[in-house]
Amino acid sequence: MRFSGTSKALGMVAIAALALTGCDAGGSTGGSGSTGGDTSKVILVDGTEPQRPLMPADASESGGIKVVKLMFAGLVSYDPSGKPVNELAESIEGTDGQHFTIKVKKGQKFTNGELITAKTFVDSWNFGAAAKNAQLSGSFFESIKGYDQASADGSTVETMSGLTVVDDQTFTVELNQPESDWPLRLGYTAFVPVPSGALADPKGFGEKPVGNGPYKMADGGWQHNVQIRLVPNPDYTGFRKAKNAGVTVKIFQNDDAAYQDLLSNNLDVLQGIPLSALKNFKSDLGDRTIDKPYAGNTTLDIPEYLPEWSGEAGKLRRQAISMAINRDEIIKVISRGALPAKDFTAPVLDGYSDSIPGSENLKFDAAKAKDAWAKADAIQPWDAARTFTIGYNADVGGNKVWVEAVVNQLKNTLGFKVEGKPYATYKDILDDATAKTLTGAISDGWQADYPSLYNFLGPLYKTGAGSNVTGYANPEFDNAISDGLAASSVSEGSKAMNKAQEILLEDLPAIPLWYSVVKGGWSDKVTNVDFGWDGDPLYYAITGK
């Protein structure tokens, strides 16, 4: 999912200054296994205004997904290390990687009392996949047989032929081809079930969602641009059972203000320390901090639907910009640490490689950058009067600082007009990105939805994928990704994914900058604080002191 820069480096971003913060030695890792503490406390945490209504298959950025994760449970959830653990699934069985039989636990209900059955899942997935419903995460169903028809523009087909209800607790799934890592995806929010009312009125439901997870929405819980109040769901029986009296997500327009609230104990958990506080947050907070890498990265996205960034000239210009950015220098000056990107994924994932052919395009080399720019000019001259812009959200993340550093490096090395373009909020960036009305580059970032290399590749760069904001389309890459999915094992699939990355490192549909690191902190009013594999705090385990 995309992230705004207010969390973990945010998970989901270059958009996040935290992505620049590196991983220093030391720092508390908290404790996810809640050992005592006051369970009557409501935990106050930071967040951003969700871009879309809170329909699980329509949430694709950190502001919305943070809430959806707390309110819903799917067939599986991920434990703090990223391992899938059954939630609503009694069993998920398959022997060939293409055909699966899924049994749903009996007696599971939404908080409105509606039973969750096999049909609930099939109806929810079909709704998410159908083009007419325009769910942003609809492409996550692309592997299921019949998705192509259900997702086709103007199609009257609203169901996928690969889903069949066997009985109240059993349904089967047929994929288009064997895919070794498909079961790993089932903990992502797109795959959670929703009640029948959500399908009848998705917009209304998204304002007052009814879920089945560890928390439920309090009465009048979503006060737009102010806060979202969640209270424990007493009927939830999974491993994420709430050990507190609720979670209130305070929506901040400025992460410096969030940090000041943390210091004054008006905020309990801050997912991402602002850039302005990085030098002092450990001395300010003592052992109430965390500093470790997670499955996320930061990129610079340049839309290929802009004429000057299309074709061979556009590819050469993207290579030039990538090689003109001195990642090590920016990291050293701004964050004193961190890890420059060597690929499009994240080092914490199984199968990661830092030596994929083409990764040299991510290394600073002023001479090669100038040469690539000159070759692009020979094909399609750059308009010297034109100003290249880099959009960033100015509300949180301290993004202005590192964007200005990139701007200066590009000016000095390539000698063309470039400047930062502030957006008021991350939502504003996403609105332009999803509408494909961007006029320049944007800072962006990705936080893993599930622990797989594919999650950093397919949803972002496959032709027509829901999170493909640059308009990148390369059939050779699409085929290479499909080959990776069809591999006989996850490890073999990872090798194939890295082979597909060779194409990305040549085309650079986005420019990888650095890997994300979570630097967070908490007040002296809470205990049992820890962060998971994806950089998210384990909110359910936090208690008062």
N, C-alpha and C positions, 0 to 999 in steps of 0.2 A: 504494500500500500504506500501511497505518497504521504510524506510528513511535512509539517509546516516549519519546523525549526524550533518549536518550543519544547520538544521533548527529545530526549536522548540525543541529541544531535539530530535528533529526531529521527529517529527512526527513520520511517518511513524516512536528511536532506541537505543537500548543500544548502538547502534551504535552511539548514540548521547549522548554526555556528558551532554547535557541539560536535558536529561531525569533524571539526577541525581540532578537537581538544586533545586528542592523543590518549594514551593510557599510561599514566605515571605509576611507578611502584607505590604500593600502599593503598589506603582507602578501604573503608569497611565494605564488606559484602553482605552485611545484614544477616538475616536468617529467615528463610521461607517457611520454616516449620513452626511458626507461632507458638512460642513456649511461654504461656501465661500472658498477662497484660489485661488491660481494661477493655472488655468487649462491648462496653456501652457507649464508646466514643464514635462519633461520626467523623470520618477522615476527610479532610479538606485537601483537594489536589488541584493542580493547574490543568488548563485545557484551552482549546480554541473553539470558536463557533463552528459547528459542523456545516459543511458546504451544502449538504442535501438533507432531505428528510431521513429519519433513522430507519430506513428499510435495509436489512442486512445486505442484500445483493446490490444495493445502490450506494453503499458506503465504500469509499476508496481512499480516504485520507484520514490522518490520525485523529482529527477532531471528532469525526463521527464514529470511526472504528473503535476508539477507546470506550465509548459508551455501549456500542453494540456488543463488544466482547464481554462486558460486565452483565448485560441483560439477557444474553442468549447462550444456549449450549447446543452443540451439534452432535453428530455421531461420535466424534472424538474431540478432545482438547489437547493442548500441548503442555507438558509439565515444564518446570523451570529450565530444564536442560534442552527442551525442544522435542522430547520423545512423545509420540501420540499415545494418549490414554483414552480408553473407551468412556464415553459419557452416555449418550442415548443408544449407542450400538451394543447389542448383546453379542453380536459377532459380525465380522466382515471377512468373507471367505472367497477365494479365487485361486485357481491353479495355473491359469494361462496368461495372466496379466491383462486379459481383455474382458472376461466375463466374471461378474461378482454377484454373490448372494449376500444381502444385508438383512440382518434381523434386528428389529428395534425393540428395546426393553418395554415390557408391559407397564401400564399404569402411569406413564409419564404425561404431564399436563403443562399447558401454558398457565400463566397466573390468572387467566379468566376462567379456568376450569375446563377448557377444551382439550380433549385427548390428543396426544401425538401418536400417529400411526404411520404405517408405511406409506399410505396415501398422502399424508401430510408432507412427507419428504418429496414424493414424486410431484405433487402439485406445486410445492415451493420451488423446486428446481426447474420445472417447466416454465413457471412464471418468470424466473430469473433469466432464462435463456431466450424467451420470446422477444423478437425485435420490437414489437409494438409497445412493450413495457419499458424499454429504454433504461434498463438497469446497468449502471456503470461497470459492474463486475460480471456482466452476462457472459463475457468471453471465457470465464473460468469453467464453463460447461462445455467448451468446444470439443472436448475429447469424447463426449457421449454421442453415440450413434443417433443421427437425426437432428443434431444441433444445427447443421448447415441450413436445413429447411426452416427450422423454427426461428433462426436468427436472420433469415434473408429479408431484406427490405421489401415490404409489400406482400410478404407471404401470409397466407391464411392459416398455415400450419402453426399451432401453438403448443404442440407436444413433441417430445423427442421419442422416437421409436425405440431407443435403447433403454427406456425405463418401463418396467412392468411391475404392477402390484400383484403379488402372489396371494397374500392374505393380509389380515389386519397388521401383522407384525413383520411381514417379509416383503421385500421387493428385490428385483434383479436389475443389474446395470450391464449393458453391453457397450463397450467402447469401439471407436472406429478402428483401432489397432491395439495391440498389446502396449501398455505403458507402465514401465516398472515402478514409477513413483506416484501413480495416481492415488493410491490410498493415503499417502502422506498429505494430500491436499485437503482432506475432508474435515480438518479442523479450522479451515478458513471461513470467515463470516459469510461468504457467498453461499455456503452449503448448509447453513443452519436452517431449521424449519421455521415457518411463520404461520400464524393461525389464519383461518379462512377469511376473517375480516380484513386482513392485510391485502389479500388478493383482490377483494372487492373495492377497496378504497385505499390504495397504497399511499397517497399523499396524506390523507387524514391519519392513517395508521402511523406514518412516519413522524407525525407531531406528538403522538401519544402511544408509543409502541408498547405492545404486550409481548413479553418474552417468557423464557423458561430457565434462565440462567441464575447465577448466584444472587443477582439483584433485580429489582423491578423499579419502574419509574414511580416516584412519589407523586401525590396529587399536585397538579400544577408544577410538575418537576422541571420542565424545560422552560426557563425564562430566557428568551433569546438574548444573546450577547451579555448575559449576566451570569447564569449558572444553570447546572443540570443536577437535580437532586435525585439520588438513588437510595433505596432502602433494601435491606435483605429480603430475599424470597424464602419464606419459611419452608416451602415445599421442595426446594432444591436439595438433592442428595448427593451430588457429585463431589469430586475431590477439591473443588474450589469453594467449598462452603464458607460463607462470610464469617469472619471472626471479629467483626466490628458492627456498629449500629447503622452503617451506611457509608456511602461515598458521595460527596458533593464536589462536582467539577466546577471550579470557579473559572470563568472565561475572562482571560486577560487580553488587553490590547497592547501590552508592553511587558516583556519578560523581566525587565529591570524592576518594574513594580511588583511582579510576582516574587522576585528574590527578596525584596524588602519586606513583603508580607511573610516570607519564610523566616527571615531574621527576627521579626517581631512576633512570631508564633501565631500569625493570622492565616498561615497556610501550613499544612502538615507535610506534604510531599511535593517537591519540585522535580519534575522529570529531567529538565535540562537547565543547567546553570548558564546564565547569560554571559556573553563574551566579556562584558565589563567586570565580571566578578571572578573570572577564572584564576587570576593571580592570588586571590585572597579567600576563596570559598572554603578551602580546607582548614585554614586558620580560623575563619569565621565559625565554622560548623564542627570542627574537631573530628571525632570519629563518626559523625552523622553524614557521611558522604559515600559515594560510590564512583568508581572510575575504571571502566573496563570496556573492551570492544563488544560489539553485538552485530547481529546480521542486518546491516544497513550500509548505504553508501550515498555519496553526493555526486551529482552530475551537472553539466551545463548542457541544456537542450536547445537545439537550433532547428526550427521547423523547416523541413524540406519542401513545404508547399510555397515557401518564399522563393521567387525566381533565382535570386542570386545565390541561394544555398542548395539548388537542385543540380542534378547531373554530375558530370565529372568535375566541373569547376567547383561546385558546392562541396564535393568530397575533399578536394584538395584544400579548400579554404578551412574546412573543419580540421583537417590534419595540421594545417598551419597554426590555427589557434591553439590546438592541443599542445603542440610542441613549443609554442611561445609562452606557455604558462609554467612558471617555475614553482611547482607544487611544494617542493622541499623548503623553499625560501618563505613562502606564505605560511606554511605550518610552523616553521621556526620562529618567525616574527610574531605571529598572531597567537599561536597556541602552545608553542614549546613542546612538540611531540607529534603524535598522530602518525598515520600511515598513508603515504601517497598511493593512489589507486594503481594497480597493475592489470586490472581486468574490470569486468562489468558486474561482478558479484561481491562476495565478502569473505575474508579469510577464515571466519569461524565456521563456515559450511564444509561438510564433507565433500571432497572432490575438488576443492579450490586449488588453483595453480597460479603461481606468480611468474611463470615463464612461458606464457602462450605466445607463439609467433604473432608479431604485430604489436606486441606491448611496447615496442620502442616508440610507437606513436604517442605514448603517454609520458615520454621523458622530455625534459626541457632541452631543446637544441635550437638556439636562435638561428644558426645558419640554415639548417634544414627547414625551419619554419618560414624563413624569408624565401627560400627556393620554392617551397610548395605554393606560397602566395603568388609568386611571380608566374608559376606555371598556370595557376588558376586565371590570372589576369590575361595570359596569352590566349586562353579559351574564351573568356567572358570578362572584359575589363570591369573592375570595381568602380562604381561612381564615387569619385573622390569627395563629392559634396554630401554623400550619404553618411549618416551617423549610425553605427552599429550599437544597439542597446542590449543591456543585460538586466532583465527584470528580476526583482527580488521583493519579498514581503518585508516591509519596514517595521511591522508591529513587534515581532519577536525574533530571537535568534542572533541578533547582532550581525545580520547578513551584510549590511552596508559596508562594514569594515573589510571583509574579505573580497566582496565584489569590487570595491575600489582598488584593492591590491591587484586583482586580475585586470581591471581596466587599465591601470598604469603599465602593467607588463605588456599588454597587447599594444598600447600606444608606442611604447619604447622599442619594441621588437619589430612590429609590423608597420608602424607609422600611419595608421588610418584612424579616422574619428570613431571613438567609442566612449560610451558613458553608461552609468548605472541608471536604471529606471525603477524607482520605488513604487510598489503597490501598497495600498493601505493595509491589506490583509492577505493571507495565503489563499483564502477563499476567492479573492479577486483574481489572483493568478490562475487558479484552477478554472474559474469561469471562462477566462479567455482561452485557456489551453483546451478545455473540452469542446468549446465552440469553434476551435481552430481559427481564432482571430488574432493570434499573436503577431506582433510586428517585428520581433527580434528574439534573441535568446532569453531563456529564463533559468534561474537557479532552481534545481530540483533535487529530489532525493527519494530513496526507496527503502522501506523497512519490510523485512521479510514477512510474508503472509503464512508461509509454511517452510520448513527447513529443507530447501532444495535449490540447486543452482538454477533449475528451469524457471523458478519463480522470479528471478531477476532478469530473465531473458524473454520468455514467451509473452507474458502479459504486457511487456513494454515495447517489444520490437517486432513481433510477428505482424504480418500485414493485417490491418484492420482490428488489431487487439484493442480492448477497451481502454487501456492505459497508454496506448501508443499516441502520444500527443505531437510527435514530430512529423507524422505522416510517412515514416520510413516503410518501404516495401521492397523486399528483395526475395524472390522465390528461392534462390539458392540458400539463403539463411533459413527460410521457412522449412525447406526440405531437410536441412541439416538438423534442425531442432526436432522434426518429426522422427528422424533416424535415432536421435538420442532418447526420445520417449519410448521408442520401440525396443530399446536395448533389453537384454535378458536379465539385467540386474541394475540396481541403483548405481553401483560403482562403474559398470560399463556405460551406463547412461551418462554419468558425470564426464567420462572421457569424451563421449560424443558431444556433450554440451560445450566442452572446452574447445573442441574442434570447430563447432559452430561459432564460437567467440572469435576465431581467427577472421571470420568475415566481418563481424562487428568492429573489430579493431582496425580493419582496413577502411570500412565505410564510415565509422564513427557517427551513427545516428544521434548519439549523445556523447559528450566528452566526459569520461570518468575523471573525478578530481581526487577524492580521498575516501577512505573507509570511515564509517561512523563509530564513535565511541560515546558511551553513555557516561555523562558526568552529572550526577544528581545529588540531592540532599534532602534532609528531613528535619523537622522541628524537634525540640526536646520534649514534646508532648506525646510522641508515638514511639513504638518499638516494633521489633519483628519486621523490619523493612528490608526487602531484597528486590532485585530486578531480574527478569528472566532472560532467556537466550535472544529474544527479539528486542531487548532494551526497554520493555515495559515494566513498570513496577508491579509487583504481585499484590495488588490492592486488597484482595480478599484476606490475605494473611496478616495485614497490619492491625495492630491493636494500640490502645492508649496506654500510657504509663500509669 
